[in-house]
């Protein structure tokens, strides 16, 4: 295996990026203007609370904050199943894990599912996928050719969290190329080159970053940005411990810089006005809140994810909306912006008209789901999240219930409070009805979660 510098790798990879095609299949474009490009950027394990535009005064995210100012910030974006593989299946298919069978990590997305990359390619879009895949049914590399599912350009590692000196398999290559440097920087180089070569478009580019997923270790240039900052834990972290917080923030800041570079590439290509640019994440990170770590939990730090969208042609800038947007809503929404029909089996909502101010449709509740596959954090549980309430139960009965408007840090679990017995019954009935409507009836297995720990 060769190890290349960033510059050498970019030169090698550039040759593997197909240039925009002149001839495109016939396609009925949206009524107003040209078909938009799609640039969809998502982090791994980044929670919504890790952005300045979401009220965090300690983290350094000027580019994300500016993107929110220039576009639409959704403040109630939810990962319906807060763990890597199921989220990615939601993203590709617009369907819940119980419908596709992708109910926990390291399962293969079924080959017969209709996925966004193929739909975009069928409608004449140049397509590219860069970064983590984790939908091949394992963590092996390279990902088999059948799993590419419509992506013209493919620079992928199936699943790895070694963010320094990454390695990639380009298109049909059977041998990897190892690259020196910080992984998000390398991936952003590729994304910018793809934009440059396909600016005549239309194109659909997905950029899947690895950080700020653990192990928590950022380059020195980003940790140094926090050297004079006194970081504070969220109020629901016992003991006020800030373990891993500086590194987590520094890793997130590195992504912020990369988002700024992608925006520069779109501006220089002259296509920013015609591009749907999205930044989000697959799930969050507890980082000690409630005494828990990582993900697969029903609390806000695990399920609540960033979601910023900018599309100057159709979406008014400067919007901050409390819409509930679930991870299954992303695929149909991107199709909606491109004027591509949403397949009938899709379970998510097409929010494109709502985001553009042409509709008032929104969901009332997000369905939450977790299945433990014998390893990793989190028990089997089901839950719902509204704008005001969150509720979840596990195999042994009711687990948590919070009034989010009054208790945003979820310090007061109302599950056994007799004053809220009627509300608990209402939420449980609503959850059970939603499970029935969605056709989800997987038995919950008996594994109790770790206890809740809060500051004294």
N, C-alpha and C positions, 0 to 999 in steps of 0.2 A: 504494500500500500504506500502510495506517495503522499508526502506532506507538502502542501503548497501554501504560499503566502496568500493573503486575501486578494492581492492584485493578480497573482497567477491563476488562482481559482476562478476569479471573475472572468478572466479572459477565456479559460477553458469552458466555463458554464455558458458564457454568452453565445458560443457557437452552437450550444444545444437548445437555445431558445428560438422557437420558430418566429419568424417575423410575421407581422400582420398580413393576412391574405388579401389580395385585391378583389378576387371574386368571392362573394358570399352567397349562401343559399337564400332563396326568396324568403322574406320575413315581413310581417306586418308590424311596423314600428309604432311606438306610442304616438298619440295624436300630436303632442307638442314636441317638435324638435327631433334630434337624432336619438338613437338608442344610447342609453347611458352605459358607461363602463362600470364595473364593480371592482372595488378594492376592499377586501374584507380582511381585517387584521384582528387576530385574537391571541390573547396571552393565555398562559397556563397557570391557574391557581391565583389569579389576581382578584381581590375582592373590590366591591364598589367603593368602599370607604378609603381606598388608597389613591385618591385623586384630590387635588386642590378644589376642583369644581364641585366636589361632593362634600365640601366643608372641612377637609383635612388641611390644617394650617401648617403642618410640619413637613409633609412630603413635598418634593420638588417635581412638579409636572406641568411646566409652562406650556408645552405644546398640546397636551391633552386639554388643558384649561382653555387654550385659544380655540381648539377644535370645537369644544362645547359652546364657546361664545359665538363661533361662526356657523354653528349648525344646530342640531337638536340633541339635547341631553335628556335621556329617559331615566328617571330616578327610581323606578321600580322594575328594573330588568331582573329576571329570575332564571337561574339554572334549574330546570325541572328535575334533573337528577344530577346532583353536584359531584360528578366524578368523570374522569377523562373520556373513556370510550363511549359511554352512553350519550354524553353531550355531543360528541362528534357525530354520532349516528343521528341525533336530533337535527344537527346542523345540515347534514347531507340529505336527509329524507323528509324533514318536517313532521316526523312521526315519533311517538313515544317508544321507549325501550320495550315495553311489554308487547307492542304491536310488531316490532321488527325482530324481537328476540334478543336484542342487545341490552341485557339487563344489568351487566356489570363489566368491569374492566377485562380486556384481553379476549373479547369475543369478536368474531368476524361479522362485519356488516353483510347481510345476505346478498348474494350476487343478483337476486331477482328484484331487489329494491330499486325504485326509480330515484336517482340522485341528481343533485343540482349541477354537478360538473357535466354530466351527459346531456342534460336538458339544455344547458347553455351552448354546448358544442353543437347539438342538433340544430340550434337556432342561429348558427353562424358566428358564435363568439369564439375568439381565441381564448384558451383557458390555461391557467397556470396554478400550480400548488407548490408551496415552499414551506418546509419545516416538518413538524411532527404530524404523523398520520394516526397511528394507534387504532386502526380499524381492520387489521389483517387477520385477527384471530390469535395473534401471538405478539411477541416483541422482537421477532427475528427480522433480520435484514438480508438481502433487499426484499422489499414488498413485492409479491408476485405481480406479474403484468396485469392480470385480470382485475386486481384491486385498484388500478389507476382510475378507472371509472370516468373516463371522459376528459382527463387533464392532459392537454397537449404538452405542456412543460412540467417536469416533475423533478424536484430537488428535495428529497425526502430522507429522513431517518424515521423508521417506524415508531420507536419509543426509546428515548434515552434522555436522561436529565444531567448529562455531563455538558455543561454550557460553555466550557472552554475547549478549544481545539476540537471542534465538531467534525464529523465526517458525513458525507452525502453520497447517495446513489443518484446519478443524473439520468433521467429518462430510462432507457432499457439497460443501462450498465449493470454488470454483474459484480463489479469490483468497486469499492468506495474510493472516494477522494477525501483525504484528511486535510483540514484547513486550519491554519493557525489563526487565532483571534477569538474574540467574544462572539458567540453564536448569533445573537440578534443582529450584530453589525454585518456579519457575513450574509445572513438572510436578507437584510435590507439592501445590501449591494445587489443581490440577485433580483429583488423586487423592482428596484430602480431601473435595472437593465431591461427587465421585462417590459416595464412601462415605456421606456424609450423606444424599444423595438416594435411595440404594438400600439403606438399612439394613434395610428390611423384606424385601429379598432373596428368594432367594439371588442372589448376583452373582459374577462372575469378572472381576477387574481385573488387567491387566498394565501395569506401569510400567517403561519402558525408559529408563534414564538414559544420557547420553552420556559424562560423565567416568567414570573418570580417563583416558580415551583422549586421546592427544596431539592438538593442541598442549597442552603442560603449562603451564597458566596458571590459577591459582585466584584468587578474590576476596581482597582484602587482609585481610578479617576472618579468613580461615582461614590465610593464610600467616603472619599475626601470631601465631597460636597456636604456631608453631614457631620463633619468633625467638630463644628462649633454649635451644633444643635443639641438641645436637651429633649430627647424624645419621651413621650408619655404613652403608656398603654391605654387601651380603651377601658372605660370604667367597669367593664364586666370581666376584667382579667384579675384573678386572685393574686394578691400581693403586689399588684401594679408592675409585674415583671415585663420587661421589654426584650426578652430573649429573642434573638433573630430579627428584631424589628428593623434595626439599622440596615442590615444586609437586604432584607425584604424591600425596604424603601429604595435602597440604592439600585437594586435590580430593576425595580419598577421605573426609576428615573432613566435607566439605560434604555428601556422601551420607549419612554417619552421622547428621547432624542431620536430614536428610529422613526417614530411617527412623524416627527418634524421633517426628517429627511424624505420620507415618502411624499409628504405634501409638497416639498420643494420639487421633487421629480415630476409631480402632476402639473405644478405651475410652469415649470420649464418646458414641458411637453405641450403646454397650451390646452390642456384637457380637464383642468380642475373643475370647471363649471359643469362639465358633462359627466362627472364621475360620482357615483354613490360610494362614499368613503365611510366605512364603519370601523369603530374600535370597540371591542368587547373582550370577554374572557369566558373560559369554559365553566369555571366555578371559582369559589373564593378560598380563603384559608383562615382557620380559626385563630391561629397564633396565640393560643392560651385563653381566649375568651371562653367563659363558662368552664374553665379548667380543661378544655379540649384542644386538640391540635388537628391540623390538616383539614379534611373536608368530609363529605358524606353525612353531614349533620343538618338538622332543620333550622339552625339559627342563622341570623342574617349574615354573619361573617362567612358562612359557607355557601348560602344560596343566592345572596344578593351580589350581582355582578355589574361592572360598568357597561354602559351602552351609549355611544355617541355616534350620530349619523350626520353627515354633511352631503347635501346634494343641492347646490345653489340654484339649479334650473327649476326645482320644484318644491323644495323644503325651506321654509322661511328660517332665516338665521336667528339666533338668540332665544330659541325656545327651550324652556325647562318644563317638562311634562311628567306627571306622576302616573302615566299609563303603566299597567302591568303588561310587560312583554316577556313571554316565556321563550325558552330556547327553541321550542318547536315552531315558533313564529318567524324565525329568521329566514328560513328557506323560502316559504311562500311570499314573504315581503320583498325579498330580492327579486324573485320572479315577477312580482307585481310591478316593480319599478321598471322592469325591462319589457313589460307587455307580454310576457310569456305565460300561457295558461297554467294554472296551478293544478296538478294532478288531483283527481277526486279523492284518493285515499289519504291525502295529506291531512293531518289533524291540527296543525297550527293555523293561526289567523294571518291573512295578508293585511299588514298594517300600512301598506304603501299609500293608500288613499287617506288614511287617518293622519299619517305623518305629513302629507302634502296639504292638509286642511280641507280635503274634499269629502270627508266622512267623519262621523263621530263614533264609529264602531270601536270598541275596545273590550277586552275581557274583564270580567269581574273578579276572577280568581285564577291563580296558578296552581296546578296540580303538582305535588311533590312526591318523589318516589325514591326509595333506596333498597337495594338487595345486597346483602353481604355474601360474598362468594367463598367464605371460609378464611379469608385473609384481609388485611387492610382494616381501616377504621370504620366505625359505624355499624349499628345493627340494622336489621330489616325494619323499615318504618314507612308510613304513608303520611302525607300532610297536605295542607292547603295554605296559601298565602294570599290575603286580600290587601287592600291599601291600609286597612286598620288592624287586621288580626292575622296572627299565625297560629297554627294548631297542628299537632302531629300525635299519632299513636304508634306503638310497636306491638309485638305479639302479646304482651302481657297487659295491654290496655292503654289508657290515656297517658301521654308523656309530657307534652309541653303545650302551653297556651299563653299568648302574650297580646296585650293591647299596644300595638306599635305606636300609635299616636301619642299615648301617654307615657310609654315605656320603650323608647327607641333602642335602648341598650339591653333590653330583655333581662332586667334585673329581678322582676317580680313574676314568677311562674304562677299563673292563676288556675292551674289545672285542678287543684283540690280546694279552691276557694268556694264555699257554698253560695256566696253572693253572685257568682258567675256560672252556676250550675246550668241555668237555662241557656246561656250563651255557649257553653261547652257542648251541650246536647245539639244545639243548632249547627255548630261547626262540624260536629261528627256526622250528623245527618247529611250535611252538604258534601262532606268528603266522600261518604259512602255512596251518595247519589252520583257524584262525579266519577267514581271508580266504575260504577255500573254503566254509566253513559259511555265511558271510554273503553269498556270491555276489559278492565283490569281486575283480575281476581286471584292473583298469585298468592298462595298462603304465606303468611309472615312466619319466619322461623324464630325459634326461641333463643335469643341471645340478648341479654340485658345490656344496655349502654353503660358506659362509665358514668359515675355520678356527676351531677352538676356541682361545680365549685364556683363560689363568687367571693368578691372582696368582703371583708368583715364589715 
